[in-house]
Structures are given as structure tokens and as C-alpha cells.
Amino acid sequence: MSEYRITCWRRKTHAGESASRSLEYGCRTMGQKVLSNYSIRWIKRRKAIELMELTDGVIRLRLYQENDDDIGRALQWYRDAEVLYYSEGPGTEPFTRDRVVRMYSFLASHGELYIIEVKTPDGWQPIGDVTLAEDTMPIVIGDAQWRSRGIGSRVLRLVIQRARDLGWTELQAKHIWTDNVRSQRLFTGCGFVLTQSGIDKAGRSFHRYQLTLSSQSRE
């Protein structure tokens, strides 16, 4: 039977004690069982366990940190014409550093904001971001060389499983432009269904997609 494996590392910051555990359970994506490695790393801070990263061994999602490295890379991504067109809309001016900080602060407070990284011979390379929230799931592959290479599907599978782990019953991609065919294929390919179409205040048409989450049995 194909399975995902979850490995959790827990650390006590005040004592240096550590423990690990692993869980195996079946997972279905698009009606088919998928074989993948799926791990979660945790750190214990002030009696609260905080999720640090998700990984399938090829990509990893780590929580955004408000530092010069993460902000500086994002500033490059949000000055890319293709990113701006499909994420913000036509005519959007390249982001300033302040705008990146404000956007990331909002996303981090609204849900779980992750930096997408890919494994390379030189280590983990940041290439974009994704936010997991119950009412929105923006995904941006900011580094052009990693687009159309299956990264988005890997990212989406990881955050879908994270949502299941949190006990959520559904996810929404509430604002995908009708001319963004690549994103539409990404979400429908992972089981999302079209629930609504509309036109925003600027006159641009969009689609809304939803995924109903089934519970996962664990052994």
C-alpha cells in the first residue's frame, strides 16, 4: 500500500531534550494513492509547538521569517512581470520593500505563510511562497526557471495534507484569473472543483475553486 510518512522532531529549548516519532497512513490524491515522503519538523517554544517546515524530499516549505533574506528574495519575485500579472493583475507596479513587508505581514497573520524551497546540489534554494488559509491559497513560483516543472503540484499536495492534519474540512482558491490557465490546471489536477465565476471591481473575470477534505485514517 502506498503511504505518506510523517516524521516529527520535537525539541525542548530549555533542556535540550529531543524525541522523534513517525506515523504512516494512506493518502489519496485525485482518486489515486500517491507514494511520497512527507515530513514535518517542529520546535517547542514557550510551551507551544510551532510548525517549522513541510517537505517531500524534493521541495520543502518553511515558515516565513521577517528578515532581510526572505524579504530581499521576495522583492525580486514581486518585480517579475509574469508574477505581477497573474497574482496582482495587469498594470501592477513592481513592489517596493515596504509593500512586500506589508503583504507578508498580512498573509502570516491570516494563515501559515511558507517560503517554497527546492533541493539542489548546493542545498535548499528559495523559489517562491505559498499561504495556507481556509479561504485563500495563493501560490507564487517567483523564480522563472522553476515554473512548469511540477513544483506547484508538490506544494499543493503538502499544504492540502497540512490542512487535513489541522482538521479542516475544505479549502478555497478564491481568486484565479480566467486567463491563468496554468493555475486552473494546478488546482483542478489536485481535486479542486469550480464553484463560482465572477468579475472584480476592475472588470477582470475570475474563477473560484474549492476542495472538500476527506479525513485520513492513521495507524
Backbone as CSV, one residue per row, in Angstrom:
resi,resn,N_x,N_y,N_z,CA_x,CA_y,CA_z,C_x,C_y,C_z
1,MET,0.847,-1.194,0.000,0.000,0.000,0.000,0.880,1.240,0.000
2,SER,0.551,2.177,-0.875,1.310,3.427,-0.914,0.993,4.266,0.312
3,GLU,1.988,4.931,0.847,1.797,5.674,2.090,2.597,6.950,2.106
4,TYR,2.101,7.897,2.850,2.910,9.044,3.240,3.523,8.713,4.588
5,ARG,4.722,9.152,4.806,5.347,9.020,6.125,5.527,10.405,6.717
6,ILE,5.054,10.561,7.943,5.232,11.820,8.663,6.244,11.598,9.777
7,THR,7.264,12.394,9.806,8.237,12.331,10.893,8.265,13.662,11.618
8,CYS,8.112,13.614,12.904,8.075,14.838,13.695,9.248,14.841,14.662
9,TRP,9.978,15.939,14.681,11.048,16.136,15.647,10.594,17.183,16.649
10,ARG,10.709,16.884,17.918,10.321,17.870,18.928,11.526,18.182,19.790
11,ARG,11.700,19.461,20.069,12.840,19.881,20.876,12.366,20.765,22.020
12,LYS,12.974,20.598,23.177,12.691,21.467,24.310,13.814,22.481,24.402
13,THR,13.488,23.743,24.200,14.524,24.770,24.160,15.184,24.977,25.516
14,HIS,14.483,24.650,26.605,15.041,24.930,27.919,15.890,23.775,28.443
15,ALA,15.808,22.591,27.834,16.530,21.459,28.395,17.367,20.702,27.371
16,GLY,17.158,20.983,26.117,17.935,20.310,25.093,17.501,18.878,24.840
17,GLU,16.384,18.440,25.454,15.905,17.086,25.243,15.218,17.019,23.888
18,SER,15.297,15.892,23.253,14.637,15.754,21.959,14.020,14.373,21.835
19,ALA,13.020,14.278,20.984,12.376,12.998,20.724,11.845,13.022,19.311
20,SER,11.686,11.865,18.730,11.134,11.812,17.382,10.108,10.708,17.310
21,ARG,9.187,10.839,16.386,8.187,9.815,16.183,7.784,9.841,14.721
22,SER,7.258,8.750,14.241,6.805,8.706,12.854,5.440,8.054,12.779
23,LEU,4.650,8.498,11.818,3.320,7.971,11.589,3.193,7.624,10.127
24,GLU,2.507,6.550,9.820,2.269,6.191,8.444,0.775,6.079,8.230
25,TYR,0.307,6.559,7.075,-1.109,6.472,6.781,-1.310,6.593,5.284
26,GLY,-2.442,6.100,4.822,-2.742,6.165,3.398,-3.180,7.557,3.009
27,CYS,-2.938,7.914,1.766,-3.334,9.218,1.253,-3.827,9.065,-0.170
28,ARG,-4.894,9.751,-0.517,-5.400,9.712,-1.876,-5.360,11.109,-2.479
29,THR,-4.918,11.193,-3.701,-4.921,12.442,-4.447,-5.516,12.155,-5.813
30,MET,-6.530,12.893,-6.209,-7.211,12.694,-7.486,-7.695,11.246,-7.624
31,GLY,-8.131,10.656,-6.486,-8.674,9.315,-6.515,-7.636,8.221,-6.608
32,GLN,-6.358,8.549,-6.610,-5.304,7.554,-6.707,-4.387,7.665,-5.505
33,LYS,-3.869,6.538,-5.060,-2.913,6.566,-3.968,-1.578,7.060,-4.482
34,VAL,-0.942,7.900,-3.721,0.310,8.515,-4.133,1.403,8.129,-3.149
35,LEU,2.558,7.733,-3.662,3.684,7.403,-2.803,4.586,8.610,-2.682
36,SER,4.831,9.041,-1.466,5.660,10.220,-1.270,6.210,10.225,0.136
37,ASN,7.300,10.921,0.333,7.813,11.176,1.675,7.281,12.518,2.127
38,TYR,6.792,12.563,3.340,6.176,13.789,3.843,6.608,13.959,5.282
39,SER,7.355,14.975,5.585,7.841,15.128,6.954,7.545,16.506,7.487
40,ILE,7.387,16.562,8.780,7.114,17.815,9.474,8.147,17.988,10.568
41,ARG,8.736,19.166,10.644,9.663,19.459,11.727,9.027,20.491,12.663
42,TRP,9.232,20.279,13.923,8.621,21.139,14.923,9.707,21.682,15.858
43,ILE,9.379,22.766,16.530,10.229,23.254,17.618,9.309,23.741,18.735
44,LYS,9.673,23.455,19.960,8.836,23.835,21.095,9.330,25.150,21.653
45,ARG,8.445,26.132,21.663,8.802,27.447,22.158,7.737,27.904,23.158
46,ARG,8.198,28.148,24.374,7.311,28.668,25.418,6.022,27.841,25.522
47,LYS,6.201,26.531,25.606,5.118,25.577,25.808,4.197,25.439,24.593
48,ALA,4.514,26.055,23.476,3.689,25.931,22.270,4.515,25.272,21.175
49,ILE,3.956,24.276,20.507,4.666,23.615,19.425,4.332,24.324,18.125
50,GLU,5.359,24.798,17.452,5.185,25.589,16.241,5.677,24.801,15.037
51,LEU,4.870,24.709,13.998,5.270,24.016,12.794,6.382,24.788,12.105
52,MET,7.455,24.098,11.745,8.599,24.758,11.136,8.691,24.508,9.636
53,GLU,8.503,23.264,9.193,8.626,23.017,7.768,7.890,21.755,7.337
54,LEU,7.512,21.725,6.069,6.929,20.554,5.426,7.842,20.189,4.269
55,THR,8.045,18.912,4.036,8.903,18.533,2.922,8.503,17.182,2.363
56,ASP,8.724,16.991,1.063,8.551,15.684,0.444,9.887,15.149,-0.048
57,GLY,10.972,15.807,0.341,12.302,15.396,-0.040,12.831,16.106,-1.277
58,VAL,11.933,16.592,-2.106,12.313,17.339,-3.306,12.135,18.832,-3.086
59,ILE,11.030,19.188,-2.460,10.787,20.577,-2.067,10.548,20.622,-0.568
60,ARG,10.679,21.795,0.002,10.261,21.977,1.381,9.615,23.343,1.518
61,LEU,8.702,23.424,2.460,8.021,24.665,2.793,8.409,25.016,4.220
62,ARG,9.060,26.139,4.386,9.432,26.569,5.739,8.729,27.882,6.035
63,LEU,8.394,28.063,7.290,7.681,29.268,7.673,8.500,30.515,7.361
64,TYR,7.809,31.509,6.823,8.433,32.799,6.527,9.005,33.428,7.790
65,GLN,10.179,34.018,7.650,10.786,34.770,8.734,11.001,36.212,8.264
66,GLU,10.615,37.145,9.076,10.738,38.551,8.684,12.191,39.005,8.841
67,ASN,12.997,38.648,7.860,14.395,39.047,7.875,14.802,39.517,6.482
68,ASP,15.996,40.037,6.378,16.442,40.612,5.107,16.529,39.575,3.995
69,ASP,16.871,38.335,4.338,16.994,37.299,3.316,15.648,36.999,2.659
70,ASP,14.639,36.696,3.479,13.328,36.352,2.919,12.702,37.544,2.204
71,ILE,12.802,38.714,2.792,12.202,39.899,2.185,12.936,40.276,0.902
72,GLY,14.260,40.184,0.924,15.042,40.536,-0.255,14.739,39.635,-1.449
73,ARG,14.599,38.324,-1.200,14.266,37.407,-2.293,12.861,37.680,-2.820
74,ALA,11.929,37.895,-1.910,10.559,38.166,-2.335,10.476,39.447,-3.153
75,LEU,11.293,40.411,-2.822,11.304,41.667,-3.568,11.656,41.410,-5.032
76,GLN,12.552,40.476,-5.287,12.883,40.113,-6.664,11.703,39.426,-7.350
77,TRP,11.041,38.516,-6.625,9.914,37.796,-7.218,8.785,38.753,-7.586
78,TYR,8.491,39.704,-6.706,7.351,40.600,-6.930,7.731,41.840,-7.751
79,ARG,8.834,41.721,-8.459,9.172,42.677,-9.502,9.164,42.005,-10.876
80,ASP,8.842,40.700,-10.856,8.768,39.923,-12.094,7.433,40.197,-12.777
81,ALA,7.468,40.500,-14.065,6.258,40.902,-14.795,5.195,39.803,-14.789
82,GLU,5.609,38.552,-14.965,4.644,37.453,-15.002,3.993,37.237,-13.640
83,VAL,4.794,37.302,-12.577,4.242,37.171,-11.223,3.220,38.262,-10.963
84,LEU,3.569,39.493,-11.291,2.662,40.611,-11.038,1.377,40.480,-11.834
85,TYR,1.478,40.055,-13.086,0.284,39.955,-13.939,-0.691,38.917,-13.397
86,TYR,-0.170,37.721,-13.054,-1.073,36.642,-12.655,-1.455,36.663,-11.186
87,SER,-0.656,37.305,-10.345,-1.014,37.341,-8.923,-1.751,38.618,-8.536
88,GLU,-1.392,39.728,-9.159,-1.970,41.011,-8.753,-2.872,41.637,-9.822
89,GLY,-2.613,41.312,-11.085,-3.428,41.882,-12.148,-2.623,42.789,-13.063
90,PRO,-3.122,43.030,-14.273,-2.389,43.864,-15.238,-2.212,45.288,-14.737
91,GLY,-1.077,45.879,-15.081,-0.817,47.259,-14.694,-0.258,47.429,-13.310
92,THR,-0.018,46.322,-12.590,0.520,46.417,-11.232,1.978,46.857,-11.271
93,GLU,2.314,47.841,-10.490,3.689,48.327,-10.417,4.551,47.350,-9.620
94,PRO,5.825,47.230,-9.951,6.721,46.384,-9.155,6.667,46.766,-7.682
95,PHE,6.722,45.767,-6.817,6.605,46.002,-5.383,7.831,46.733,-4.840
96,THR,7.590,47.536,-3.830,8.672,48.102,-3.026,8.908,47.179,-1.840
97,ARG,10.003,47.386,-1.148,10.289,46.560,0.029,9.186,46.701,1.070
98,ASP,8.704,47.914,1.276,7.650,48.151,2.256,6.379,47.400,1.888
99,ARG,6.076,47.341,0.606,4.864,46.642,0.196,4.999,45.142,0.403
100,VAL,6.175,44.591,0.144,6.406,43.178,0.406,6.225,42.879,1.889
101,VAL,6.805,43.716,2.746,6.692,43.516,4.191,5.233,43.560,4.630
102,ARG,4.480,44.526,4.117,3.067,44.649,4.498,2.255,43.454,4.002
103,MET,2.507,43.010,2.777,1.796,41.851,2.234,2.103,40.595,3.039
104,TYR,3.390,40.363,3.319,3.766,39.176,4.070,3.253,39.224,5.507
105,SER,3.226,40.391,6.097,2.693,40.522,7.459,1.224,40.154,7.497
106,PHE,0.473,40.589,6.477,-0.946,40.243,6.402,-1.131,38.747,6.200
107,LEU,-0.397,38.161,5.241,-0.555,36.740,4.953,-0.164,35.883,6.154
108,ALA,0.915,36.257,6.846,1.373,35.485,8.007,0.378,35.556,9.160
109,SER,-0.349,36.663,9.273,-1.342,36.792,10.338,-2.668,36.141,9.950
110,HIS,-2.885,35.975,8.646,-4.138,35.412,8.143,-4.088,33.892,8.046
111,GLY,-2.892,33.347,7.886,-2.744,31.897,7.754,-1.302,31.497,8.029
112,GLU,-0.850,30.426,7.384,0.525,29.973,7.507,1.252,30.323,6.214
113,LEU,2.205,31.228,6.302,2.963,31.688,5.140,4.288,30.933,5.073
114,TYR,4.482,30.239,3.959,5.689,29.440,3.777,6.520,29.963,2.609
115,ILE,7.827,29.823,2.744,8.746,30.029,1.638,8.971,28.671,0.971
116,ILE,8.796,28.619,-0.347,8.998,27.388,-1.107,10.475,27.255,-1.446
117,GLU,11.039,26.095,-1.156,12.433,25.840,-1.478,12.560,24.515,-2.232
118,VAL,13.526,24.437,-3.152,13.796,23.198,-3.875,15.196,22.716,-3.500
119,LYS,15.354,21.390,-3.499,16.639,20.814,-3.151,17.539,20.801,-4.375
120,THR,18.714,21.384,-4.254,19.691,21.435,-5.333,21.012,20.874,-4.814
121,PRO,21.989,20.630,-5.696,23.296,20.157,-5.229,23.964,21.107,-4.241
122,ASP,23.571,22.377,-4.277,24.152,23.372,-3.372,23.319,23.603,-2.122
123,GLY,22.249,22.817,-1.953,21.390,22.995,-0.792,19.989,23.430,-1.190
124,TRP,19.221,23.901,-0.202,17.839,24.318,-0.444,17.815,25.735,-1.013
125,GLN,17.144,25.883,-2.141,17.085,27.168,-2.833,15.673,27.743,-2.778
126,PRO,15.473,28.937,-2.185,14.147,29.564,-2.148,13.711,29.999,-3.549
127,ILE,12.461,29.660,-3.915,11.985,29.997,-5.261,10.595,30.636,-5.282
128,GLY,9.930,30.731,-4.136,8.589,31.307,-4.150,7.939,31.249,-2.786
129,ASP,6.628,31.446,-2.755,5.898,31.418,-1.488,4.504,30.837,-1.675
130,VAL,3.929,30.380,-0.571,2.557,29.876,-0.553,1.970,30.172,0.816
131,THR,0.696,30.501,0.826,-0.016,30.735,2.079,-1.146,29.734,2.210
132,LEU,-1.220,29.078,3.358,-2.319,28.163,3.657,-3.289,28.863,4.593
133,ALA,-4.467,29.157,4.079,-5.552,29.727,4.872,-6.836,29.060,4.406
134,GLU,-7.852,29.038,5.238,-9.079,28.330,4.879,-9.813,28.970,3.710
135,ASP,-9.624,30.261,3.503,-10.381,30.937,2.456,-9.522,31.407,1.285
136,THR,-8.231,31.097,1.299,-7.385,31.502,0.178,-6.092,30.689,0.199
137,MET,-5.512,30.475,-0.991,-4.284,29.693,-1.086,-3.394,30.237,-2.197
138,PRO,-2.879,31.446,-2.069,-2.013,31.985,-3.121,-0.683,31.248,-3.193
139,ILE,-0.301,30.848,-4.409,0.974,30.185,-4.657,1.726,30.982,-5.713
140,VAL,2.959,31.331,-5.435,3.787,32.077,-6.389,5.124,31.363,-6.555
141,ILE,5.444,30.981,-7.786,6.776,30.496,-8.112,7.519,31.698,-8.679
142,GLY,8.286,32.348,-7.829,8.909,33.607,-8.209,10.109,33.459,-9.122
143,ASP,10.811,32.333,-9.006,11.990,32.080,-9.835,11.528,31.432,-11.133
144,ALA,11.662,32.148,-12.247,11.105,31.708,-13.530,11.623,30.351,-13.986
145,GLN,12.856,30.003,-13.651,13.425,28.739,-14.133,12.757,27.515,-13.525
146,TRP,11.983,27.699,-12.437,11.322,26.576,-11.782,9.841,26.492,-12.112
147,ARG,9.346,27.317,-13.014,7.942,27.244,-13.414,7.722,26.112,-14.417
148,SER,6.513,25.575,-14.407,6.129,24.492,-15.324,7.028,23.267,-15.174
149,ARG,7.436,22.983,-13.936,8.284,21.824,-13.673,7.702,20.939,-12.567
150,GLY,6.400,21.095,-12.308,5.734,20.251,-11.323,5.893,20.691,-9.888
151,ILE,6.538,21.824,-9.660,6.741,22.302,-8.282,5.407,22.686,-7.637
152,GLY,4.555,23.370,-8.387,3.271,23.801,-7.833,2.446,22.636,-7.321
153,SER,2.433,21.522,-8.048,1.670,20.350,-7.618,2.221,19.776,-6.318
154,ARG,3.537,19.743,-6.202,4.147,19.255,-4.962,3.791,20.162,-3.786
155,VAL,3.848,21.465,-4.022,3.499,22.429,-2.979,2.058,22.225,-2.539
156,LEU,1.166,22.104,-3.507,-0.256,21.992,-3.195,-0.558,20.715,-2.418
157,ARG,0.085,19.612,-2.785,-0.149,18.362,-2.051,0.288,18.481,-0.595
158,LEU,1.408,19.160,-0.356,1.885,19.317,1.016,0.934,20.166,1.850
159,VAL,0.454,21.271,1.288,-0.426,22.131,2.089,-1.812,21.514,2.250
160,ILE,-2.247,20.711,1.279,-3.522,20.001,1.435,-3.426,19.025,2.605
161,GLN,-2.320,18.294,2.681,-2.171,17.371,3.798,-2.035,18.108,5.116
162,ARG,-1.377,19.251,5.102,-1.273,20.064,6.314,-2.666,20.494,6.779
163,ALA,-3.521,20.885,5.846,-4.882,21.283,6.199,-5.652,20.112,6.812
164,ARG,-5.453,18.912,6.264,-6.096,17.731,6.842,-5.607,17.500,8.271
165,ASP,-4.299,17.651,8.463,-3.741,17.470,9.800,-4.327,18.468,10.794
166,LEU,-4.675,19.651,10.309,-5.269,20.676,11.162,-6.762,20.433,11.410
167,GLY,-7.331,19.446,10.701,-8.744,19.127,10.877,-9.692,19.970,10.050
168,TRP,-9.162,20.664,9.050,-10.016,21.482,8.202,-10.879,20.603,7.307
169,THR,-12.048,21.099,6.925,-12.976,20.332,6.098,-12.979,20.770,4.642
170,GLU,-12.454,21.944,4.356,-12.409,22.392,2.967,-11.344,23.468,2.788
171,LEU,-10.942,23.657,1.537,-10.001,24.702,1.160,-10.568,25.448,-0.037
172,GLN,-10.195,26.730,-0.166,-10.668,27.526,-1.280,-9.515,28.264,-1.957
173,ALA,-9.564,28.283,-3.271,-8.721,29.177,-4.068,-9.706,30.169,-4.661
174,LYS,-9.811,31.307,-4.016,-10.986,32.141,-4.268,-10.849,33.136,-5.400
175,HIS,-9.639,33.297,-5.948,-9.491,34.354,-6.939,-8.414,33.980,-7.959
176,ILE,-8.788,33.177,-8.954,-7.853,32.807,-10.013,-8.366,33.409,-11.326
177,TRP,-7.542,34.238,-11.947,-7.970,34.898,-13.177,-8.311,33.872,-14.248
178,THR,-9.307,34.161,-15.050,-9.743,33.210,-16.075,-8.677,32.965,-17.141
179,ASP,-7.742,33.908,-17.322,-6.677,33.679,-18.302,-5.448,33.002,-17.686
180,ASN,-5.522,32.679,-16.398,-4.423,31.975,-15.747,-4.692,30.467,-15.821
181,VAL,-4.559,29.929,-17.023,-4.877,28.526,-17.276,-3.963,27.597,-16.480
182,ARG,-2.715,27.977,-16.316,-1.762,27.136,-15.592,-2.222,26.909,-14.148
183,SER,-2.679,27.968,-13.473,-3.146,27.816,-12.091,-4.444,27.016,-12.031
184,GLN,-5.312,27.208,-12.998,-6.551,26.439,-13.026,-6.264,24.946,-13.141
185,ARG,-5.323,24.583,-13.997,-4.958,23.180,-14.151,-4.306,22.633,-12.889
186,LEU,-3.522,23.469,-12.231,-2.877,23.054,-10.988,-3.922,22.655,-9.951
187,PHE,-4.895,23.505,-9.717,-5.878,23.248,-8.668,-6.843,22.125,-9.050
188,THR,-7.325,22.109,-10.268,-8.229,21.024,-10.663,-7.496,19.690,-10.687
189,GLY,-6.212,19.714,-11.015,-5.427,18.488,-11.012,-5.245,17.891,-9.639
190,CYS,-5.411,18.708,-8.603,-5.301,18.233,-7.222,-6.669,18.082,-6.558
191,GLY,-7.701,18.052,-7.384,-9.025,17.740,-6.851,-9.960,18.896,-6.602
192,PHE,-9.524,20.137,-6.794,-10.398,21.289,-6.604,-11.444,21.339,-7.727
193,VAL,-12.631,21.832,-7.385,-13.692,21.965,-8.380,-14.130,23.423,-8.471
194,LEU,-14.535,23.826,-9.655,-15.011,25.188,-9.875,-16.342,25.395,-9.173
195,THR,-16.442,26.431,-8.352,-17.676,26.693,-7.612,-18.319,28.028,-7.968
196,GLN,-17.521,28.934,-8.548,-18.069,30.260,-8.830,-17.199,30.979,-9.848
197,SER,-17.835,31.811,-10.666,-17.117,32.705,-11.573,-17.673,34.106,-11.382
198,GLY,-16.834,35.108,-11.591,-17.307,36.475,-11.392,-16.389,37.480,-12.049
199,ILE,-16.696,38.743,-11.809,-15.901,39.852,-12.334,-15.594,40.789,-11.171
200,ASP,-14.324,41.146,-11.011,-13.950,42.001,-9.892,-14.229,43.466,-10.208
201,LYS,-13.897,44.354,-9.271,-14.212,45.777,-9.426,-13.466,46.417,-10.589
202,ALA,-12.338,45.802,-10.969,-11.568,46.343,-12.087,-12.041,45.790,-13.425
203,GLY,-13.053,44.936,-13.384,-13.608,44.385,-14.614,-12.906,43.146,-15.115
204,ARG,-12.091,42.523,-14.273,-11.364,41.330,-14.689,-12.071,40.086,-14.162
205,SER,-12.280,39.111,-15.042,-13.026,37.910,-14.668,-12.130,36.922,-13.921
206,PHE,-12.743,36.183,-12.999,-12.008,35.233,-12.173,-12.860,34.000,-11.900
207,HIS,-12.195,32.936,-11.451,-12.851,31.707,-11.014,-12.527,31.471,-9.545
208,ARG,-13.423,30.748,-8.888,-13.198,30.315,-7.511,-13.299,28.798,-7.469
209,TYR,-12.346,28.171,-6.772,-12.307,26.716,-6.683,-12.350,26.272,-5.226
210,GLN,-12.844,25.066,-5.019,-12.971,24.540,-3.655,-12.606,23.058,-3.623
211,LEU,-11.997,22.652,-2.522,-11.673,21.249,-2.296,-12.278,20.820,-0.972
212,THR,-13.096,19.763,-1.005,-13.627,19.177,0.212,-12.635,18.139,0.712
213,LEU,-12.209,18.275,1.951,-11.163,17.425,2.509,-11.772,16.209,3.191
214,SER,-11.308,15.045,2.808,-11.737,13.827,3.467,-10.780,13.514,4.596
215,SER,-11.280,12.869,5.620,-10.420,12.511,6.744,-9.493,11.385,6.324
216,GLN,-8.323,11.335,6.956,-7.327,10.311,6.657,-7.213,9.350,7.833
217,SER,-7.261,8.082,7.546,-7.076,7.098,8.611,-5.601,6.933,8.914
218,ARG,-5.257,6.814,10.153,-3.867,6.659,10.575,-3.723,5.387,11.398
219,GLU,-2.567,4.802,11.252,-2.277,3.601,12.041,-1.251,3.940,13.111
